[in-house]
Amino acid sequence: MSAHPPPATPGIRRPAHPLPVRIMHWVGAAAVMCMMLSGWAIYNASPSLPFTFPRSLTLGGWLAGGIAWHISVMWVLFADGIAYLLYGAASGHFRRNLRPPGPRAVIRDLTATLTGRLGHRLGHYNAVQRLLYVGVIAAICLAVATGLAIWKPVQLGWLCGLFGGYPLARHIHLAAMIAIALFLVVHVTMVAIFPRTLVAMVAGIPAEPEENAR
Ligand code: HEM
């Protein structure tokens, strides 16, 4: 069975990003941003590392405001994430486009990226992208799971215990946030280098065939 089946109607190319993926990507991106900025407001009230975040970069303004944003938007992220995971698994999107790459493919594409030789074909992810996307999806799942554990450490004691108790779960939550923030820096830089990918993620233009690789 081919990994990339031919389009159902000859001459009509599939969109680079199906509509459900585009909607869920932007809802998820907005939710992650709100979670991060409100999380920084909560962190500032009781920092566990020797720094705080500038108040101008926080959402909610103060501890209770930050918590209100964090708990409200959590449900948006939760619903969007479940919908994305179900759609990705059921539609074959994960199997076709986000299959975790092998180390050789990652080294090949990373070398090509760092030496400016990697092209981009709309609707196709290279090995480095796939690794980053799978990594950030895992980091978001970890952030949600550890967040639930430190939100309800008594009611969800089994979950908190799974992460080694409250203090460790809190540190893992922070580490997942840092991983997501680092992903964002690389992700937005790559989008700035290939701005037409942004058009495709917003407007849904067709995927490019092999010969158009740049
Ligand atoms: C906050 C967090 C964000 C997360 C977690 C995130 C995550 C992802 C993921 C997982 C994908 C692959 C989606 C799929 O095909 O299933 C993706 C694609 C993409 N994202 Fe984001 N994203 C975020 C923010 C942004 C922002 C701010 C921008 C724009 C500046 C952006 C632009 C894009 C574009 C253009 C693609 C498609 C790339 C391509 O065609 O090669 N993302 N993102």
Residues whose N, C-alpha, C, O or C-beta is under 5 A from the ligand:
A	BS01	HEM	V21 A29 V32 M33 G123 H124 Y133 V136 V188 V191 T197 L198 M201
